[in-house]
């Protein structure tokens, strides 16, 4: 008993295309012209398809062909598939280049979402209103975990230490400011020193965030003790409690609007600037939508 030719050795798509073109045009010759093949090649493809399906697909009357009932059934089933396959390159190119649909997931901390991202998000949403955008409010460690797991496209925020598997693309830096209540002794100091600052209790964000570790590092490096009177989340909350005279703090210039009831002193002689940037997993290819957003922040992103 003869064995059938293994299916993986056959060009199933090419056979179906030849069959469907011949059925649609009523001519194997015209089908061959559309496929840039010879007429005998297309005939052999159709015959191979008939052998595999164990049926006759065309009634042949000289140069004319007519679908058999089985041929009509196969044409009804196969033609939509062939059309979709034939349109695939154009559809792929169109959707790949169409950044007006889709979704972007961005990981960022509360301060970054509140102070750094609004202008970028507003610009992007106005330009691309049909793109869904989700901002994941997470800590730095949580953002890295989501990035590595593929749950977000990229993250935005500061980065004190860059892991080997991560790329950090700087965007903007802000200077540190010492904030106190207007009647605080430090507000009247003609010349601030770190030693004078260390005498007053601080109000800081939670210790797992970067501000705490920065302040702690500065005082330890200079051998000065310091006290944290309160631990609260978010610069807006910190500013409120500093206004009440419950402590002092160090914040970044981005969060000061000028409307606060605070005394504000530059502190970049003692505390470092904080640089915010785009955080990406090395080797990750961003979608066109995500790439366009990153280019709002870094115009040269992606240039060779």
Secondary structure by P-SEA (a helix, b strand, c coil): ccccccccccaaaaaaaaaaaaaaaccaaaaaaaacccaaaaaaaaaaaaaaaccccccccccbbbbcaaaaaaaaacaaaaaaaaaaaaaaaaaaacccccbbbbbbcccccccccaaaaaaaaaacccbbbbbbbccaaaaaaaaaaccccccccccccccccbbbbbcbbbbbbbbccccccccccccccccccccbbbbbcccccaaaaaaaaaaaaabbbbbbccccccaaaaaaaaaacccccccccccccccccbbbbbccccbbbbbbbbbbcccccccaaaaaaaaaaccccccc
